[in-house]
């Protein structure tokens, strides 16, 4: 298994290391530790006194200093990650570091195309709650890459994801996505709650579609690995928060749509911000184009 772990070098991102290590502790694999360091540099602003451009001595020195600082931070983070792997006495986990200059989102997208990872692991907020791993970048990455993305809220402390909520909207790819979810979380032997929130008491179609989905996982349901629940409510947004609290959900999984994202996953337009506001890790999947 190969994981791209995106870091902005903040202390909050040490919360990502336990997830990466835990996912690889049995099978082994590779962690690609990634950072882009030129996301906010001033490059050729004509409004700057004297018409400063990117070829001036000042800018060359600044770029060199930024690269050296980023390289030092990357070395430090790699050592922290290696030490944590050694503490657990694990074998078969390799680390590759990738330091890039450029737009963080574009660099991460390009790296994903090159490395073809099994998973992208990132935070939902970065240093100072803005910049490289800001929530908006995490949301954008989720909607653009064709590999699963595991996003961890800032300040969240690792715990085994043994209660998982999967929000379904009954797309034609639900069986495939659920199989991916089962495979990615099998280490934790979780109970996966497949839920759909129904706002119309007379919506018989939802019950039929849920039953069809259940038929594909009869074996897993018999082993109590997966549960299927239709929840009738006047507010899907409130019901989802209540469900997560009552079942101590430690991971919310769903399909991230390319254009509308999550705007239409439920009838009252529960959106991406509602999932982020749950304050728990999120695992997203993309539908084929």
Residue, then its C-alpha position, 0 to 999 in steps of 0.5 A: x500500500x502506498x500513502x501520500x502524506x501531505x504536511x505543512x510542517x506544523x505540529x498539528x500534522x503529527x496527528x497524521x503519522x499514527x494513521x499512516x503507520x497504523x494502516x501499514x503496520x501489518x502489510x507494510x508499504x510506502x509513505x510519500x511525505x509531501x510538501x510544497x513550499x512556494x505557495x505564498x511567495x511574492x513573484x514579480x508584483x509590478x506594484x512593488x516599488x522599483x518593479x521587483x521581479x522574480x529574477x532579482x537578487x532579492x527574490x533569488x535569495x528568498x527562494x533559496x532561503x525558503x528551499x533550505x528551510x523547507x528541506x530542513x523541516x522535511x528532514x526533521x519530519x522524516x526523522x520523527x516519522x522514522x522514530x515512530x516506526x522504530x518505536x513500534x518495531x515495524x518492518x517493511x515501511x519505507x519513506x520517500x520525501x517529495x519537496x516541491x515548489x509551486x501551487x500546493x494543490x496543483x503539485x499534489x494533484x500532479x504527484x498523485x498522477x505520478x505516484x498513483x497512491x492507494x490513499x492520500x492522507x492530509x489535514x483539514x486545516x494547516x499552520x495558522x488555520x490557513x495556507x497549504x492544508x486549509x480546509x478549502x484545499x482538502x475539499x478541492x483535492x477530494x473532488x479532483x483526485x481518483x483515489x480515496x482521501x483520508x482527511x483528519x481534523x486539526x487537533x484530532x487524536x488518533x483512535x481506531x475507526x471501529x464505528x464507520x458511517x457511510x452516507x449513501x445516495x444510491x449511485x450505481x457505484x455504491x457496491x464498488x465504493x463500499x467494497x473499497x471501504x471494507x478493504x481500507x478499514x478491515x484492519x480495524x474490523x469496524x461496524x460500517x453503518x450504511x445510512x440514508x436520510x429520508x425526508x419524505x415519509x412516502x418515499x418508498x423508492x429509498x427502501x427499495x434501493x436500500x434493500x437492493x444494496x443490502x443484498x450485495x452484502x448479505x454475507x457481511x451483514x450476517x457477520x455483523x460487519x455492516x448495517x443498513x439504516x434508513x433514517x426518517x427525519x425533517x432535517x438530514x443535517x441534524x440527524x446526521x450529527x445526532x447519529x454520529x454522536x449516538x453511535x460514537x462514529x470515528x470515521x465518516x465516509x462518502x462519495x465526493x462529487x466532482x462538480x456538485x460535491x456533496x450538495x445533493x447527497x441528501x434532499x435538503x442539500x447537506x453539504x461538504x461543510x456539514x461533514x467537516x463540521x462533524x469534527x471527525x476523520x473523513x474518507x472520501x471516494x470519487x465516482x468515475x468520470 
